[in-house]
């Protein structure tokens, strides 16, 4: 990637991606890109109403354990009429790690 001119890569992660080994694959991909000489920034969605405490802690551990050049935590904001907004108002979960 670096040879092709890529200097920076931004990657995002949210609770909808949890499970099925995605955490491990995400971490491995970040490590491989960094080892290729490309700076990686991590973007994480926080405060999702259906996200449990265990999932929040896992997300923080993941962010702290990876070789990001920068990390941003974006607060959740429901868009009216979206499935996320409906889930937030009913307390439903859209998937992810159970408490």
C-alpha positions in Angstrom: 0.0 0.0 0.0 2.8 2.4 0.9 4.6 1.7 -2.3 1.4 2.6 -4.2 1.3 6.0 -2.4 -1.1 5.3 0.5 0.2 7.1 3.5 -2.9 7.1 5.8 -5.9 4.9 6.2 -9.0 5.5 8.4 -11.0 2.6 9.6 -14.2 2.5 11.5 -15.6 0.0 14.0 -19.0 -0.2 15.6 -21.0 -2.7 17.7 -22.8 -4.0 14.6 -19.5 -5.6 13.5 -19.0 -7.6 16.8 -19.1 -11.4 16.7 -18.0 -14.1 14.4 -14.3 -13.3 14.9 -14.6 -9.9 13.3 -12.8 -8.2 16.3 -9.8 -10.5 15.7 -9.8 -9.9 11.9 -10.1 -6.1 12.4 -7.1 -6.1 14.7 -5.0 -8.2 12.5 -5.8 -6.0 9.5 -4.8 -2.9 11.3 -1.5 -4.5 12.4 -0.7 -5.6 8.9 -1.4 -2.2 7.3 0.8 -0.5 10.0 3.6 -3.0 9.4 3.4 -2.0 5.7 4.3 1.5 6.7 0.8 3.1 6.5 -0.5 5.2 9.4 -4.0 4.0 10.5 -6.6 6.1 12.3 -9.4 4.4 14.3 -12.9 5.7 14.5 -15.3 4.2 17.1 -19.0 4.8 17.6 -19.8 5.2 21.4 -22.9 5.5 23.5 -25.1 3.2 21.3 -28.2 2.5 23.3 -28.3 -1.2 22.6 -24.6 -1.7 23.4 -23.9 -3.3 26.7 -21.2 -2.6 29.3 -19.2 -5.7 28.2 -19.2 -4.5 24.6 -18.1 -1.0 25.6 -15.2 -2.3 27.6 -14.2 -4.6 24.7 -14.2 -1.7 22.3 -12.0 0.4 24.6 -9.5 -2.5 25.0 -9.4 -3.0 21.2 -8.7 0.6 20.6 -6.0 0.8 23.2 -4.3 -2.4 22.0 -3.9 -1.6 18.4 -1.2 0.6 16.8 -3.4 3.5 15.7 -1.7 6.8 14.8 -4.9 8.5 16.0 -8.2 7.4 17.5 -11.6 9.1 17.6 -14.6 8.2 19.6 -17.8 9.6 18.1 -21.0 9.8 20.2 -24.0 8.0 18.9 -26.7 10.2 17.4 -30.0 8.6 16.2 -31.3 9.7 12.8 -35.1 9.9 13.1 -36.8 7.1 11.2 -33.7 4.9 11.0 -33.6 1.4 12.4 -31.1 2.7 15.0 -33.6 5.4 16.1 -36.3 2.8 16.5 -34.0 0.5 18.4 -32.9 3.3 20.7 -36.5 4.2 21.5 -37.5 0.6 22.2 -34.3 -0.6 23.9 -33.9 -3.3 21.2 -30.5 -4.6 20.3 -29.3 -4.7 16.7 -26.7 -7.4 17.5 -23.3 -7.6 19.2 -21.8 -8.9 22.4 -24.2 -9.7 25.1 -23.6 -8.5 28.7 
